[in-house]
Amino acid sequence: MDKRRLLGTDLDVSVICYGPMRAPQTQDDPAVAQHQRALRAAIDRGVNFIHSSYEYGVRWLMTPVLRDHPRRHDLLHVIKAPVPDWDDGGFDPAKLEAHIDAALRELCTDRIALVQWMWRCRPHEDPPRLTLLAGIRDAVAESFERLRDKGKVAHMGCFPYFPQSAEAALDIPGNRALIAYYNPIEMEMLPVIQAAAARGQGFLAIRPLFEGVLTSRYADQAALPAGHRLAKPKYAAHFDHRARLATLLPEAAQDMTRFAIRFPLMLDSCASVIVGLNSETQVHELCDHVQGVQPDDVTVARVKQLFDEMTQPKG
Ligand SMILES: NC(=O)c1ccc[n+]([C@@H]2O[C@H](COP(=O)([O-])OP(=O)(O)OC[C@H]3O[C@@H](n4cnc5c(N)ncnc54)[C@H](OP(=O)(O)O)[C@@H]3O)[C@@H](O)[C@H]2O)c1
């Protein structure tokens, strides 16, 4: 498994980061064993980077695998920490530390390699978010300093939701990485990813397969089994965009899964893709696909041009 240094840190992370969001939340779900095998297989294949959140309600499923795996001391954990949450109003250092302490226990580790800090408020829009950030920024930075001094956390990154919030987050003292949705049909963050890299800050791409739209399994919504989660009307425009991508690039037409999982890694500063892995088959396929990705500005520019065309307001 290829590894990359996350810019601004001492973390050498596998280019695939295991994402557990779609794992079962209850023990009576028949898919529990399959998901545990997928996590074990990912670590066996050299995945050393593990994403998680208390919000997914799935760490209970991960704990036994992580507790027993011989490579557990080599693993680097990135965890979501939304403080303040939607209705909190302000930043509470004790709440942040409680999230970290719970994660240390549940993930059977001594240190969280990277905290994906998030700030939330209502309305969920840039202007109130920017005002809130300005008021809590220094307290957040100080809290992370303290958590680092206590040895609980190595680095801080940020998931800022929107490009303007992302630009503002680059200025948080001690912030090392931008963590954001990024894939061939979701490229709003590209300018900020580039700005972060110019300042020595790294990038992690979330949902490289756009939740499963960008795979070779289903060319369009008509091919989906009845009742599939991607059959909802909100995905129609994304399948249209997928079709245009396949027309634009022969490599995407030939194997969309392979193209999409490699695409974020065509950016030098993208250290890893945080992808949902639900079976051993998915693990092996994606691990095979991500080997040896090189920077490719030409392909990134072509895909961005299509993205701009597809997302420009019509009329
Ligand atoms: N705000 C945040 O921090 C945030 C938000 C969203 C997600 N995340 C993280 O990002 C991770 C990934 O998000 P995501 O699951 O929404 O998007 P994704 O990684 O783009 O898509 C994952 C889906 O792709 C399908 N897939 C995986 N490997 C495949 C393969 N080899 N061939 C064909 N299909 C394959 C699976 O579909 P099936 O389900 O059909 O198996 C899987 O559910 C999450 O687990 C979570 O850790 C973070």
The ligand as a Gaussian input file, in Angstrom:
#p B3LYP/6-31G(d) Opt

LIG

0 1
 N      -18.439000      15.145000       7.416000
 C      -17.658000      14.091000       7.458000
 O      -16.679000      14.045000       8.152000
 C      -18.003000      12.892000       6.602000
 C      -19.165000      12.870000       5.830000
 C      -19.405000      11.764000       5.017000
 C      -18.497000      10.699000       5.024000
 N      -17.386000      10.729000       5.825000
 C      -16.401000       9.611000       5.838000
 O      -16.126000       9.247000       4.512000
 C      -16.365000       7.841000       4.340000
 C      -16.838000       7.567000       2.948000
 O      -18.072000       8.216000       2.673000
 P      -19.220000       7.578000       1.763000
 O      -19.399000       6.154000       2.103000
 O      -20.384000       8.482000       1.852000
 O      -18.684000       7.747000       0.276000
 P      -17.682000       6.948000      -0.685000
 O      -16.503000       6.492000       0.041000
 O      -17.517000       7.815000      -1.865000
 O      -18.566000       5.712000      -1.193000
 C      -18.551000       4.499000      -0.518000
 C      -19.501000       3.534000      -1.221000
 O      -18.945000       3.109000      -2.445000
 C      -19.212000       1.740000      -2.634000
 N      -17.950000       1.031000      -2.899000
 C      -16.855000       0.946000      -2.118000
 N      -15.913000       0.195000      -2.712000
 C      -16.417000      -0.204000      -3.887000
 C      -15.928000      -0.996000      -4.942000
 N      -14.702000      -1.518000      -4.893000
 N      -16.724000      -1.194000      -6.020000
 C      -17.934000      -0.656000      -6.090000
 N      -18.467000       0.102000      -5.096000
 C      -17.713000       0.325000      -4.011000
 C      -19.869000       1.200000      -1.384000
 O      -21.248000       1.014000      -1.678000
 P      -22.200000      -0.009000      -0.898000
 O      -22.702000       0.780000       0.264000
 O      -23.246000      -0.313000      -1.887000
 O      -21.362000      -1.190000      -0.478000
 C      -19.655000       2.308000      -0.372000
 O      -20.729000       2.471000       0.499000
 C      -17.367000       7.490000       5.446000
 O      -17.323000       6.132000       5.822000
 C      -16.909000       8.380000       6.566000
 O      -15.832000       7.771000       7.267000
 C      -17.128000      11.817000       6.596000

